[in-house]
């Protein structure tokens, strides 16, 4: 299970980076006024990555406490 969790953490990190690169590229092409909504999706992906990472760290911290 830890390998799967680590895979998805890396997946969401890559998705976050890709989403921000795409958002900034679109903002560069069409301007801030037309493309600022693309940052909303990138922000959601960032929040999901941070959530997954926090749960992974919590799982690792609590895994040694089981009897």
Residue pairs with C-beta under 8 A, 6 or more apart in sequence:
5 52
5 56
5 59
6 56
8 52
9 49
9 52
9 53
9 56
12 45
12 48
12 49
12 52
12 53
13 49
15 45
15 49
16 42
16 45
16 46
16 49
19 41
19 42
19 45
19 46
20 42
20 46
22 38
22 42
23 35
23 38
23 39
23 41
23 42
26 35
26 38
27 35
27 36
27 38
27 39
29 35
